[in-house]
Structures are given as C-alpha cells and as structure tokens.
Amino acid sequence: MERLWAPWRMDYILKSREPGCFLCEIAQSGEDQKNLVLRRGEVCLLVMNRYPYNNGHLMVAPYRHVDSLEAMDDKERLEMMTLSSLACTALKKAAHPDGFNIGINLGVTAGAGLKDHIHLHIVPRWEGDTNFMPVIAEVKVIPQSLDALWRQLGEVLG
C-alpha cells in the first residue's frame, strides 16, 4: 500500500473539534495576513480558505454571526455579492481560471462544515483540473502555497 502524506490535514481535523467560530475569530482579529484576509468591507470580509478544495478557494462571510440568508440584512447580502464579484475579478487576473464554482452550504445536510456562520465559497476551476487523485485517493493536489497566493491576490486587489 502506498501512502500520500498530508500533514496539514491534522490541523484541520483538530480545529474542527474546537468550540467557537473561526470566522468570528478572524473577523475580530487584526492579523489579516496570518488569517489570510484579502479584503475587509463594511459588513463582510473576503478570506482565503485555509483548507481549500482547489487552488484559490476563497470565502466571503458577514462579520455578524448569522446562519442563513434570511438572517442577513440587505447590506450584508449586497456586500457578500460585491466581494464575490471582486474575488472573481482578482482570481481571473492572478490565476486565470476557466470558470468558478460559487455556492453556499446551508446546514450540515447540505455540506456545511461550519453550520452557524453563513459563508459563500468561490472555487476557481481549470479545464482538466480534476484528475485521478480525488477519485482514487480522496486527495486534492493544491499546486500553490497559501502565502504565495495571498501575496499574489493582494497585489491584484491593491
């Protein structure tokens, strides 16, 4: 049997069991580079996913701890879409994806890993980016470090 080591996954596994909300912690922290925050709006933030589905996986979340679209106010919903559009523009310039998967998982049954703080996922996609690794080994290969992409997107976002 061959083994593919993914030591960064242990951090994800352990953190997923900790109490609290990582998005609230990021929103309240002033350490944007450490937390991979790319942009802060008035009511929402744009942040890189520390455990990405694909290279360039970003998230937009309101600062306020709310669990659904209907719990958000109009300003939060509008800024979520505005930051999502900005994220797509920045990713197009920095990483040249062929398309995007954009979505919100509402509730555990829908796949929400964090069910109580709504957030929108922006996942860039490239033609041919799916290979045998996710199918056979349930492993996704991410070809760029988070720090390098944070700097690259920061340059594009200004």
PADO-514212 format. One record per residue (C-alpha): x, z, y; residue in three letters. Coordinates in steps of 0.001 Angstrom, whole numbers. Last residue first. Layout:
! residues N
r X X, Z Z, Y Y, res Ala .
...
This chain:
! residues 158
r X -4344, Z -4277, Y 46646, res Gly .
r X -6651, Z -5163, Y 43753, res Leu .
r X -4167, Z -7737, Y 42426, res Val .
r X -1198, Z -5397, Y 42735, res Glu .
r X -3168, Z -2544, Y 41153, res Gly .
r X -4121, Z -4866, Y 38278, res Leu .
r X -436, Z -5484, Y 37472, res Gln .
r X 517, Z -1817, Y 37909, res Arg .
r X -2298, Z -627, Y 35628, res Trp .
r X -1413, Z -3418, Y 33146, res Leu .
r X 2171, Z -2205, Y 32896, res Ala .
r X 1083, Z 1427, Y 32557, res Asp .
r X -1472, Z 602, Y 29844, res Leu .
r X 1152, Z -1170, Y 27762, res Ser .
r X 500, Z -4777, Y 26759, res Gln .
r X -190, Z -6536, Y 23429, res Pro .
r X -3070, Z -4400, Y 22125, res Ile .
r X -3478, Z -5024, Y 18373, res Val .
r X -6838, Z -3843, Y 17054, res Lys .
r X -6907, Z -2111, Y 13684, res Val .
r X -9779, Z -1955, Y 11165, res Glu .
r X -7243, Z -3150, Y 8579, res Ala .
r X -8977, Z -6206, Y 7148, res Ile .
r X -11435, Z -7226, Y 9866, res Val .
r X -9741, Z -5749, Y 12925, res Pro .
r X -6306, Z -7075, Y 11817, res Met .
r X -7416, Z -10547, Y 10621, res Phe .
r X -7533, Z -12082, Y 14085, res Asn .
r X -9857, Z -11898, Y 17059, res Thr .
r X -8176, Z -13058, Y 20245, res Asp .
r X -8757, Z -16723, Y 19356, res Gly .
r X -10259, Z -17625, Y 22726, res Glu .
r X -9492, Z -14727, Y 24998, res Trp .
r X -11743, Z -11804, Y 25802, res Arg .
r X -11786, Z -9271, Y 28619, res Pro .
r X -13723, Z -6062, Y 27941, res Val .
r X -15673, Z -4522, Y 30817, res Ile .
r X -17454, Z -1346, Y 29721, res His .
r X -20085, Z 385, Y 31868, res Leu .
r X -20299, Z 4154, Y 31983, res His .
r X -23054, Z 6725, Y 31662, res Ile .
r X -21974, Z 10329, Y 31247, res His .
r X -23882, Z 12226, Y 28524, res Asp .
r X -23270, Z 10076, Y 25441, res Lys .
r X -19490, Z 9819, Y 25482, res Leu .
r X -18657, Z 7841, Y 22352, res Gly .
r X -21756, Z 5758, Y 22976, res Ala .
r X -22366, Z 3467, Y 20014, res Gly .
r X -26061, Z 2670, Y 20413, res Ala .
r X -27008, Z 5485, Y 18033, res Thr .
r X -24923, Z 7880, Y 20140, res Val .
r X -26954, Z 7156, Y 23242, res Gly .
r X -26830, Z 4403, Y 25866, res Leu .
r X -23925, Z 2010, Y 25292, res Asn .
r X -23395, Z -10, Y 28482, res Ile .
r X -22095, Z -3544, Y 28438, res Gly .
r X -19757, Z -6287, Y 29537, res Ile .
r X -17980, Z -8589, Y 27075, res Asn .
r X -15832, Z -10958, Y 29070, res Phe .
r X -14569, Z -14542, Y 29055, res Gly .
r X -11544, Z -16837, Y 28792, res Asp .
r X -9197, Z -14151, Y 30077, res Pro .
r X -6549, Z -14994, Y 32710, res His .
r X -4705, Z -11630, Y 32764, res Ala .
r X -3988, Z -10843, Y 36410, res Ala .
r X -6237, Z -13220, Y 38368, res Lys .
r X -9155, Z -13184, Y 35911, res Lys .
r X -8724, Z -9429, Y 35441, res Leu .
r X -8958, Z -8849, Y 39202, res Ala .
r X -12120, Z -10952, Y 39527, res Thr .
r X -13710, Z -9235, Y 36526, res Cys .
r X -12874, Z -5805, Y 37959, res Ala .
r X -14328, Z -6706, Y 41367, res Leu .
r X -17570, Z -7775, Y 39668, res Ser .
r X -17691, Z -4508, Y 37757, res Ser .
r X -16962, Z -2581, Y 40970, res Leu .
r X -19971, Z -4240, Y 42654, res Thr .
r X -22177, Z -3673, Y 39595, res Met .
r X -21397, Z 42, Y 39461, res Met .
r X -21708, Z 175, Y 43256, res Glu .
r X -25272, Z -1127, Y 43085, res Leu .
r X -26296, Z 1264, Y 40304, res Arg .
r X -24732, Z 4233, Y 42105, res Glu .
r X -26400, Z 3363, Y 45448, res Lys .
r X -29779, Z 2894, Y 43749, res Asp .
r X -29697, Z 6348, Y 42176, res Asp .
r X -28656, Z 6933, Y 38590, res Met .
r X -30967, Z 8881, Y 36261, res Ala .
r X -32813, Z 5642, Y 35399, res Glu .
r X -29588, Z 4044, Y 34225, res Leu .
r X -28878, Z 6929, Y 31894, res Ser .
r X -26696, Z 9969, Y 31214, res Asp .
r X -25723, Z 11355, Y 34592, res Val .
r X -22578, Z 13308, Y 35540, res His .
r X -22010, Z 12179, Y 39137, res Arg .
r X -18769, Z 10325, Y 39810, res Tyr .
r X -20500, Z 7161, Y 38633, res Pro .
r X -18697, Z 5167, Y 35963, res Ala .
r X -16988, Z 1785, Y 35704, res Val .
r X -14836, Z 1081, Y 32663, res Met .
r X -11938, Z -1271, Y 31951, res Leu .
r X -10568, Z -2928, Y 28801, res His .
r X -7545, Z -4968, Y 29940, res Gly .
r X -6094, Z -5540, Y 26460, res Asn .
r X -8868, Z -5127, Y 23913, res Asn .
r X -10985, Z -2349, Y 22439, res Tyr .
r X -9062, Z 17, Y 24673, res Pro .
r X -8224, Z 3695, Y 24075, res Tyr .
r X -7085, Z 4764, Y 27576, res Arg .
r X -9898, Z 2670, Y 29087, res Asn .
r X -8812, Z 1648, Y 32567, res Met .
r X -10779, Z 3121, Y 35442, res Val .
r X -13100, Z 1856, Y 38169, res Leu .
r X -14836, Z 4671, Y 40028, res Leu .
r X -18328, Z 5279, Y 41344, res Cys .
r X -20070, Z 6987, Y 44299, res Val .
r X -18117, Z 5990, Y 47405, res Glu .
r X -15715, Z 3716, Y 45564, res Gly .
r X -12499, Z 4669, Y 43852, res Arg .
r X -10340, Z 1904, Y 42436, res Arg .
r X -7776, Z 1468, Y 39654, res Leu .
r X -7911, Z 4883, Y 38007, res Val .
r X -5437, Z 5021, Y 35103, res Leu .
r X -5667, Z 8832, Y 34794, res Asn .
r X -1945, Z 9333, Y 35439, res Lys .
r X -2090, Z 6720, Y 38209, res Gln .
r X -5158, Z 8313, Y 39799, res Asp .
r X -3942, Z 11904, Y 39820, res Glu .
r X -6367, Z 13331, Y 42400, res Gly .
r X -8628, Z 14748, Y 39734, res Ser .
r X -12363, Z 15265, Y 40225, res Gln .
r X -13363, Z 11780, Y 38998, res Ala .
r X -10908, Z 12014, Y 36082, res Ile .
r X -12330, Z 15369, Y 34961, res Glu .
r X -15885, Z 14066, Y 35324, res Cys .
r X -14958, Z 11039, Y 33210, res Leu .
r X -13262, Z 13240, Y 30584, res Phe .
r X -16407, Z 15302, Y 30122, res Cys .
r X -16177, Z 18781, Y 28672, res Gly .
r X -15542, Z 20262, Y 25251, res Pro .
r X -12655, Z 18929, Y 23155, res Glu .
r X -13426, Z 17113, Y 19895, res Arg .
r X -12875, Z 13604, Y 21279, res Ser .
r X -9521, Z 14796, Y 22619, res Lys .
r X -8188, Z 15391, Y 19095, res Leu .
r X -9173, Z 11967, Y 17767, res Ile .
r X -7959, Z 10148, Y 20883, res Tyr .
r X -4583, Z 11923, Y 20797, res Asp .
r X -4312, Z 11085, Y 17099, res Met .
r X -4974, Z 7403, Y 17865, res Arg .
r X -1731, Z 7147, Y 19857, res Trp .
r X 192, Z 7488, Y 16573, res Pro .
r X -952, Z 4073, Y 15282, res Ala .
r X 1245, Z 3445, Y 12227, res Trp .
r X 360, Z 473, Y 10062, res Leu .
r X 824, Z 1367, Y 6433, res Arg .
r X 1311, Z -911, Y 3455, res Glu .
r X 0, Z 0, Y 0, res Met .
